């Protein structure tokens, strides 16, 4: 028996923190709250959430054990940042929140000690790589996290961003995991139409043929997993693909937040992942399809590398929950 008391179990899985990355040893929730929806200024294309509703959502996330919030200075014309600040002041929990925001070049804030970890968002792979090599060679602080767009239908992320993140030990914070809100079953779409509602998305209001097919595939896997939530399957998919993946949950309703949280207990099989990916096959392109997959991921050589000599490799770490896969 330990002489120290064991910490209590969290209220829900967001309270079971994970180390962000080998480049950033901070403890964060596996699902992070995306705060683009907090505010009323962008109601014409994102729906409206007043301050009272925003505080209720923030309370629900925090009470579920969540500690990580992503925002930006321009979200909702600065309402998002301002309201989050007011909420933390009212709840007196700033010391319990890991807050990520964006604003141009932050070197002055870094020198003042106001920024503890650096990240990069939506940048080409070569920019992230060049910048990280520069800071490493200059004795400066490297990136801890890369934020970008990745979901089961849009997998460009897998060409270069994920390999670079794994090479540098950078975490991945993902937006658009739910396909801009367009991963919805036929039943859900029909119910929206009956209510006179359309799909709110910055990428259009209609579900494409590919999005409809992917939604059907997600629904099939959800049934196999014993859930009706296709959004939980979409979150589970990206978390099964690579280590140190932290999806952003961008919601306005507490029930949607709770639905997304259920993804943390889902473990997809290899066959289920392959069935989802078969809806729209992904091509890695040259030179990746020429030299072969990174042997540190597969444990074996392929493509051009296989022509050199037989070799064995130490396989890189796998996502939490998939260590034996």
VOPAGU-2260 file (C-alpha; in pm, 1 decimal, decimal comma):
REM VOPAGU-2260
SITE   aa  ch    i         X         Y         Z
SITE  UNK   A    0       0,0       0,0       0,0
SITE  UNK   A    1     134,9     340,4    -100,5
SITE  UNK   A    2     203,3     596,9     169,9
SITE  UNK   A    3      41,9     857,1     -58,9
SITE  UNK   A    4    -332,5     856,8    -129,4
SITE  UNK   A    5    -430,1     773,1    -485,9
SITE  UNK   A    6    -592,4    1056,7    -678,6
SITE  UNK   A    7    -968,6    1007,2    -723,4
SITE  UNK   A    8   -1111,6     894,9   -1054,7
SITE  UNK   A    9   -1224,6    1184,1   -1277,7
SITE  UNK   A   10   -1598,4    1252,8   -1322,2
SITE  UNK   A   11   -1568,5    1159,8   -1691,3
SITE  UNK   A   12   -1287,3    1074,0   -1933,3
SITE  UNK   A   13   -1188,2    1435,5   -2018,7
SITE  UNK   A   14   -1052,2    1449,4   -1663,6
SITE  UNK   A   15    -810,6    1163,8   -1733,7
SITE  UNK   A   16    -533,3    1392,8   -1850,4
SITE  UNK   A   17    -258,8    1308,1   -2097,4
SITE  UNK   A   18      85,4    1457,9   -2147,0
SITE  UNK   A   19      54,9    1686,9   -2448,8
SITE  UNK   A   20     372,7    1571,2   -2623,9
SITE  UNK   A   21     739,5    1498,4   -2570,0
SITE  UNK   A   22     800,4    1862,7   -2664,9
SITE  UNK   A   23     545,3    1991,3   -2413,2
SITE  UNK   A   24     509,6    1818,1   -2077,4
SITE  UNK   A   25     181,1    1979,9   -1978,5
SITE  UNK   A   26    -121,0    1771,0   -1872,4
SITE  UNK   A   27    -427,6    1825,4   -2087,9
SITE  UNK   A   28    -766,8    1670,7   -2154,6
SITE  UNK   A   29    -786,9    1422,7   -2444,3
SITE  UNK   A   30   -1076,9    1623,8   -2590,7
SITE  UNK   A   31   -1021,3    1996,7   -2601,9
SITE  UNK   A   32   -1297,4    2256,3   -2616,3
SITE  UNK   A   33   -1289,0    2458,8   -2937,8
SITE  UNK   A   34   -1429,6    2802,9   -2857,7
SITE  UNK   A   35   -1507,3    2939,1   -3204,0
SITE  UNK   A   36   -1878,3    2894,7   -3128,4
SITE  UNK   A   37   -1864,7    3102,2   -2808,4
SITE  UNK   A   38   -2019,8    3436,6   -2898,3
SITE  UNK   A   39   -2295,7    3594,3   -3104,3
SITE  UNK   A   40   -2106,9    3798,9   -3364,0
SITE  UNK   A   41   -2090,9    3516,5   -3621,3
SITE  UNK   A   42   -2449,4    3399,0   -3573,3
SITE  UNK   A   43   -2532,6    3434,4   -3944,7
SITE  UNK   A   44   -2331,7    3123,1   -4034,2
SITE  UNK   A   45   -2250,9    2953,1   -3702,6
SITE  UNK   A   46   -2565,0    2994,2   -3497,0
SITE  UNK   A   47   -2589,8    3209,9   -3187,3
SITE  UNK   A   48   -2475,9    3141,8   -2831,9
SITE  UNK   A   49   -2520,1    3424,3   -2583,6
SITE  UNK   A   50   -2302,4    3477,2   -2277,7
SITE  UNK   A   51   -2530,2    3281,2   -2043,8
SITE  UNK   A   52   -2534,1    2977,9   -2276,8
SITE  UNK   A   53   -2157,7    3009,4   -2330,0
SITE  UNK   A   54   -2094,2    3002,8   -1954,5
SITE  UNK   A   55   -2317,3    2694,7   -1922,0
SITE  UNK   A   56   -2116,2    2514,8   -2191,3
SITE  UNK   A   57   -1785,6    2611,3   -2030,2
SITE  UNK   A   58   -1918,5    2496,1   -1692,2
SITE  UNK   A   59   -2027,8    2161,1   -1838,0
SITE  UNK   A   60   -1685,8    2100,1   -1993,8
SITE  UNK   A   61   -1500,7    2198,4   -1675,2
SITE  UNK   A   62   -1730,8    1991,7   -1451,5
SITE  UNK   A   63   -1670,7    1691,2   -1678,2
SITE  UNK   A   64   -1300,4    1723,5   -1593,1
SITE  UNK   A   65   -1193,7    1915,7   -1902,2
SITE  UNK   A   66    -910,5    2165,6   -1869,0
SITE  UNK   A   67    -809,0    2261,9   -2225,2
SITE  UNK   A   68    -968,8    2543,8   -2424,9
SITE  UNK   A   69    -870,9    2665,3   -2773,1
SITE  UNK   A   70    -968,8    3011,5   -2893,2
SITE  UNK   A   71    -831,9    3297,5   -3106,3
SITE  UNK   A   72    -836,5    3674,8   -3093,1
SITE  UNK   A   73   -1059,2    3700,7   -3402,0
SITE  UNK   A   74   -1320,2    3438,7   -3305,1
SITE  UNK   A   75   -1663,2    3601,3   -3288,6
SITE  UNK   A   76   -1494,6    3941,8   -3330,4
SITE  UNK   A   77   -1307,6    3893,5   -3000,3
SITE  UNK   A   78   -1615,0    3787,6   -2800,6
SITE  UNK   A   79   -1478,1    3434,5   -2756,9
SITE  UNK   A   80   -1158,0    3544,9   -2583,8
SITE  UNK   A   81   -1335,8    3809,9   -2377,1
SITE  UNK   A   82   -1612,6    3581,5   -2253,3
SITE  UNK   A   83   -1371,4    3299,9   -2168,3
SITE  UNK   A   84   -1169,5    3551,2   -1965,7
SITE  UNK   A   85   -1482,1    3666,6   -1784,2
SITE  UNK   A   86   -1583,7    3306,2   -1717,5
SITE  UNK   A   87   -1244,2    3215,6   -1569,1
SITE  UNK   A   88   -1251,5    3528,1   -1352,5
SITE  UNK   A   89   -1603,2    3446,9   -1229,4
SITE  UNK   A   90   -1520,0    3082,5   -1157,6
SITE  UNK   A   91   -1171,4    3161,8   -1020,5
SITE  UNK   A   92   -1023,6    2867,4   -1211,6
SITE  UNK   A   93    -759,4    3027,2   -1434,3
SITE  UNK   A   94    -488,7    2820,0   -1266,2
SITE  UNK   A   95    -675,3    2502,2   -1366,4
SITE  UNK   A   96    -720,5    2587,6   -1735,2
SITE  UNK   A   97    -475,9    2528,1   -2019,9
SITE  UNK   A   98    -567,4    2810,0   -2258,2
SITE  UNK   A   99    -448,3    2817,8   -2619,0
SITE  UNK   A  100    -503,5    3124,6   -2834,1
SITE  UNK   A  101    -356,3    3275,7   -3149,7
SITE  UNK   A  102    -229,4    3618,1   -3237,8
SITE  UNK   A  103      41,4    3702,9   -3494,6
SITE  UNK   A  104     405,3    3690,5   -3369,9
SITE  UNK   A  105     425,9    3622,3   -2998,4
SITE  UNK   A  106     797,3    3668,2   -2931,3
SITE  UNK   A  107     745,7    3970,1   -2701,6
SITE  UNK   A  108     494,8    3781,0   -2490,4
SITE  UNK   A  109     736,0    3486,3   -2474,4
SITE  UNK   A  110    1014,0    3712,2   -2345,6
SITE  UNK   A  111     778,4    3840,1   -2075,9
SITE  UNK   A  112     710,2    3484,4   -1964,4
SITE  UNK   A  113     340,6    3500,8   -2050,9
SITE  UNK   A  114     350,6    3207,8   -2293,9
SITE  UNK   A  115     461,4    2867,7   -2167,4
SITE  UNK   A  116     421,6    2650,7   -2478,0
SITE  UNK   A  117     433,7    2739,7   -2846,8
SITE  UNK   A  118     222,8    2595,3   -3127,2
SITE  UNK   A  119     171,4    2644,2   -3498,3
SITE  UNK   A  120    -158,2    2632,4   -3686,6
SITE  UNK   A  121    -258,7    2551,8   -4045,3
SITE  UNK   A  122      90,9    2595,2   -4190,1
SITE  UNK   A  123     260,5    2393,0   -4466,1
SITE  UNK   A  124     470,1    2103,2   -4344,2
SITE  UNK   A  125     791,9    2255,5   -4477,4
SITE  UNK   A  126     729,2    2577,2   -4280,2
SITE  UNK   A  127     672,4    2387,4   -3955,5
SITE  UNK   A  128     983,8    2177,5   -4019,0
SITE  UNK   A  129    1208,2    2470,4   -4113,7
SITE  UNK   A  130    1092,0    2675,2   -3815,1
SITE  UNK   A  131    1149,5    2389,4   -3572,6
SITE  UNK   A  132    1499,0    2318,3   -3705,4
SITE  UNK   A  133    1579,8    2688,3   -3673,7
SITE  UNK   A  134    1472,9    2711,1   -3308,9
SITE  UNK   A  135    1649,0    2387,3   -3218,5
SITE  UNK   A  136    1970,9    2511,2   -3378,6
SITE  UNK   A  137    1936,6    2847,4   -3205,7
SITE  UNK   A  138    1869,7    2712,2   -2858,3
SITE  UNK   A  139    1513,6    2841,8   -2860,3
SITE  UNK   A  140    1185,0    2675,1   -2765,4
SITE  UNK   A  141    1036,3    2443,7   -3033,1
SITE  UNK   A  142     670,5    2384,9   -3110,3
SITE  UNK   A  143     472,5    2165,8   -2871,7
SITE  UNK   A  144     161,2    2129,6   -3087,2
SITE  UNK   A  145      38,9    2165,1   -3445,4
SITE  UNK   A  146    -324,8    2257,7   -3501,5
SITE  UNK   A  147    -484,0    2164,5   -3832,3
SITE  UNK   A  148    -771,9    2014,4   -4026,9
SITE  UNK   A  149    -809,6    1636,6   -4035,2
SITE  UNK   A  150   -1100,5    1397,5   -4050,9
SITE  UNK   A  151   -1187,3    1056,0   -4190,9
SITE  UNK   A  152   -1282,3    1209,4   -4527,0
SITE  UNK   A  153   -1006,3    1473,0   -4557,9
SITE  UNK   A  154    -680,3    1292,9   -4489,8
SITE  UNK   A  155    -418,0    1520,6   -4650,0
SITE  UNK   A  156    -281,3    1563,4   -4297,0
SITE  UNK   A  157    -135,7    1213,0   -4322,9
SITE  UNK   A  158     107,5    1294,7   -4604,9
SITE  UNK   A  159     353,1    1518,7   -4423,4
SITE  UNK   A  160     203,2    1680,4   -4112,9
SITE  UNK   A  161     172,1    1362,0   -3907,0
SITE  UNK   A  162     525,0    1238,0   -3998,7
SITE  UNK   A  163     672,5    1576,3   -3903,7
SITE  UNK   A  164     480,1    1580,3   -3575,6
SITE  UNK   A  165     606,4    1234,5   -3486,4
SITE  UNK   A  166     962,1    1325,2   -3586,3
SITE  UNK   A  167     970,6    1634,3   -3363,3
SITE  UNK   A  168     750,5    1499,1   -3083,5
SITE  UNK   A  169     472,2    1749,0   -3153,9
SITE  UNK   A  170     108,7    1693,8   -3052,5
SITE  UNK   A  171    -177,4    1731,8   -3300,0
SITE  UNK   A  172    -482,2    1945,9   -3217,9
SITE  UNK   A  173    -749,4    1878,8   -3477,4
SITE  UNK   A  174   -1032,6    2089,9   -3608,4
SITE  UNK   A  175   -1312,4    1984,2   -3846,4
SITE  UNK   A  176   -1309,0    1625,4   -3719,5
SITE  UNK   A  177   -1685,4    1613,4   -3785,2
SITE  UNK   A  178   -1659,4    1732,1   -4144,2
SITE  UNK   A  179   -1793,9    2077,5   -4074,3
SITE  UNK   A  180   -2099,1    1926,0   -3906,5
SITE  UNK   A  181   -2190,1    1734,7   -4221,8
SITE  UNK   A  182   -2130,4    1385,3   -4087,9
SITE  UNK   A  183   -2497,5    1320,5   -4015,4
SITE  UNK   A  184   -2721,6    1023,3   -4081,5
SITE  UNK   A  185   -3011,0    1035,3   -4326,3
SITE  UNK   A  186   -3244,9    1030,0   -4026,5
SITE  UNK   A  187   -3073,9    1335,2   -3876,8
SITE  UNK   A  188   -3086,4    1521,1   -4208,8
SITE  UNK   A  189   -3456,3    1442,3   -4252,5
SITE  UNK   A  190   -3532,2    1564,0   -3899,1
SITE  UNK   A  191   -3352,5    1891,4   -3970,7
SITE  UNK   A  192   -3551,8    1939,3   -4289,6
SITE  UNK   A  193   -3879,2    1883,0   -4102,6
SITE  UNK   A  194   -3779,1    2158,1   -3859,6
SITE  UNK   A  195   -3677,4    2387,1   -4144,3
SITE  UNK   A  196   -3311,8    2376,5   -4038,8
SITE  UNK   A  197   -3010,5    2353,5   -4268,2
SITE  UNK   A  198   -2657,1    2239,3   -4188,3
SITE  UNK   A  199   -2464,0    2534,7   -4047,6
SITE  UNK   A  200   -2110,3    2528,7   -4181,5
SITE  UNK   A  201   -1851,8    2772,8   -4309,1
SITE  UNK   A  202   -1799,3    2522,5   -4591,6
SITE  UNK   A  203   -2156,6    2530,5   -4723,4
SITE  UNK   A  204   -2496,8    2412,1   -4605,6
SITE  UNK   A  205   -2549,9    2101,1   -4819,5
SITE  UNK   A  206   -2418,9    1749,5   -4757,1
SITE  UNK   A  207   -2211,4    1621,8   -5051,1
SITE  UNK   A  208   -2237,1    1270,0   -5191,3
SITE  UNK   A  209   -1906,4    1174,4   -5028,2
SITE  UNK   A  210   -2020,0    1316,0   -4693,8
SITE  UNK   A  211   -2345,5    1121,3   -4716,9
SITE  UNK   A  212   -2156,7     799,2   -4798,3
SITE  UNK   A  213   -1913,3     855,5   -4512,1
SITE  UNK   A  214   -2201,4     926,7   -4274,2
SITE  UNK   A  215   -2357,6     593,1   -4370,7
SITE  UNK   A  216   -2024,6     416,2   -4310,9
SITE  UNK   A  217   -1988,3     586,1   -3972,1
SITE  UNK   A  218   -2343,9     481,2   -3885,8
SITE  UNK   A  219   -2261,3     118,6   -3967,3
SITE  UNK   A  220   -1951,6     121,1   -3744,8
SITE  UNK   A  221   -2147,9     297,0   -3469,9
SITE  UNK   A  222   -2403,7      14,8   -3473,1
SITE  UNK   A  223   -2121,2    -239,2   -3442,8
SITE  UNK   A  224   -1989,4     -43,0   -3143,1
SITE  UNK   A  225   -2331,6     -34,5   -2979,7
SITE  UNK   A  226   -2390,9     338,0   -3014,2
SITE  UNK   A  227   -2606,1     564,5   -3228,8
SITE  UNK   A  228   -2344,2     840,5   -3228,8
SITE  UNK   A  229   -2160,9     870,1   -3559,2
SITE  UNK   A  230   -1979,0    1177,1   -3427,5
SITE  UNK   A  231   -1825,4     965,0   -3151,2
SITE  UNK   A  232   -1697,6     725,9   -3419,2
SITE  UNK   A  233   -1550,3    1016,5   -3617,9
SITE  UNK   A  234   -1359,5    1130,9   -3307,7
SITE  UNK   A  235   -1252,8     776,4   -3222,2
SITE  UNK   A  236   -1115,7     732,0   -3575,5
SITE  UNK   A  237    -860,5    1015,4   -3560,8
SITE  UNK   A  238    -757,1     917,9   -3208,0
SITE  UNK   A  239    -687,7     565,3   -3331,0
SITE  UNK   A  240    -462,4     677,0   -3614,5
SITE  UNK   A  241    -171,4     844,8   -3435,6
SITE  UNK   A  242     -41,2     914,7   -3084,2
SITE  UNK   A  243     -72,9    1253,9   -2913,0
SITE  UNK   A  244    -390,5    1344,7   -3102,5
SITE  UNK   A  245    -619,8    1593,6   -2926,9
SITE  UNK   A  246    -938,2    1671,0   -3122,3
SITE  UNK   A  247   -1116,4    2000,5   -3072,0
SITE  UNK   A  248   -1482,3    1974,9   -2975,2
SITE  UNK   A  249   -1669,9    2269,8   -3123,3
SITE  UNK   A  250   -2028,4    2258,4   -2994,9
SITE  UNK   A  251   -2304,9    2490,4   -2877,9
SITE  UNK   A  252   -2520,6    2235,7   -2696,9
SITE  UNK   A  253   -2425,1    2047,9   -2380,0
SITE  UNK   A  254   -2584,0    1725,2   -2506,8
SITE  UNK   A  255   -2353,1    1738,2   -2810,3
SITE  UNK   A  256   -2053,0    1780,9   -2579,2
SITE  UNK   A  257   -2159,3    1475,8   -2379,9
SITE  UNK   A  258   -2208,5    1280,9   -2702,0
SITE  UNK   A  259   -1856,1    1366,3   -2816,9
SITE  UNK   A  260   -1710,9    1265,6   -2479,2
SITE  UNK   A  261   -1842,8     912,6   -2535,5
SITE  UNK   A  262   -1577,5     872,7   -2808,4
SITE  UNK   A  263   -1308,4     836,0   -2542,0
SITE  UNK   A  264   -1428,6     487,1   -2448,1
SITE  UNK   A  265   -1455,3     357,9   -2805,3
SITE  UNK   A  266   -1181,4     137,9   -2950,5
SITE  UNK   A  267   -1214,1      73,9   -3322,6
SITE  UNK   A  268   -1096,6    -250,0   -3480,3
SITE  UNK   A  269    -854,2    -259,0   -3770,6
SITE  UNK   A  270   -1138,5    -379,8   -3992,5
SITE  UNK   A  271   -1362,8     -90,1   -3890,1
SITE  UNK   A  272   -1089,9     162,7   -3966,4
SITE  UNK   A  273   -1031,2       3,9   -4306,2
SITE  UNK   A  274   -1403,0       5,3   -4386,7
SITE  UNK   A  275   -1425,5     378,2   -4313,9
SITE  UNK   A  276   -1119,2     453,5   -4522,7
SITE  UNK   A  277   -1254,8     254,8   -4816,5
SITE  UNK   A  278   -1533,7     509,9   -4870,7
SITE  UNK   A  279   -1287,7     747,5   -5034,2
SITE  UNK   A  280    -942,0     592,0   -5071,2
SITE  UNK   A  281    -652,6     820,2   -4983,9
SITE  UNK   A  282    -343,9     850,6   -5204,7
SITE  UNK   A  283     -25,8     965,0   -5030,7
SITE  UNK   A  284     130,3    1078,2   -5360,3
SITE  UNK   A  285     494,4    1113,3   -5461,6
SITE  UNK   A  286     746,6    1064,3   -5309,1
SITE  UNK   A  287     569,1     882,1   -5025,3
SITE  UNK   A  288     422,5     615,7   -5253,4
SITE  UNK   A  289     766,5     567,3   -5412,3
SITE  UNK   A  290     988,9     526,1   -5107,0
SITE  UNK   A  291     726,9     346,3   -4896,1
SITE  UNK   A  292     572,3     393,3   -4553,3
SITE  UNK   A  293     788,1     507,8   -4263,4
SITE  UNK   A  294     933,5     180,9   -4127,1
SITE  UNK   A  295     919,2     320,8   -3772,6
SITE  UNK   A  296     540,1     305,9   -3806,2
SITE  UNK   A  297     498,6     -26,6   -3984,7
SITE  UNK   A  298     805,2    -208,3   -3849,6
SITE  UNK   A  299     912,8    -307,7   -4199,7
SITE  UNK   A  300    1044,9    -156,2   -4519,0
SITE  UNK   A  301     836,2    -102,0   -4829,7
SITE  UNK   A  302     865,2      57,6   -5171,4
SITE  UNK   A  303    1216,7     165,8   -5267,0
SITE  UNK   A  304    1348,2     111,1   -4913,1
SITE  UNK   A  305    1268,7    -259,7   -4938,8
SITE  UNK   A  306    1524,1    -291,9   -5219,9
SITE  UNK   A  307    1816,1    -206,6   -4991,0
SITE  UNK   A  308    1850,5    -488,4   -4738,8
SITE  UNK   A  309    1638,1    -683,2   -4488,8
SITE  UNK   A  310    1609,1    -477,9   -4171,0
SITE  UNK   A  311    1425,3    -471,0   -3838,9
SITE  UNK   A  312    1298,9    -151,0   -3679,4
SITE  UNK   A  313    1190,3     -27,8   -3339,4
SITE  UNK   A  314     826,6      69,4   -3387,3
SITE  UNK   A  315     717,3     413,5   -3269,1
SITE  UNK   A  316     463,1     455,7   -2991,2
SITE  UNK   A  317      96,3     392,4   -3068,0
SITE  UNK   A  318    -217,4     577,7   -2959,8
SITE  UNK   A  319    -346,5     522,3   -2606,1
SITE  UNK   A  320    -577,1     222,4   -2607,0
SITE  UNK   A  321    -416,5      73,2   -2918,1
SITE  UNK   A  322     -78,2     -26,5   -2777,1
SITE  UNK   A  323    -130,9    -394,0   -2857,1
SITE  UNK   A  324    -282,1    -340,9   -3200,9
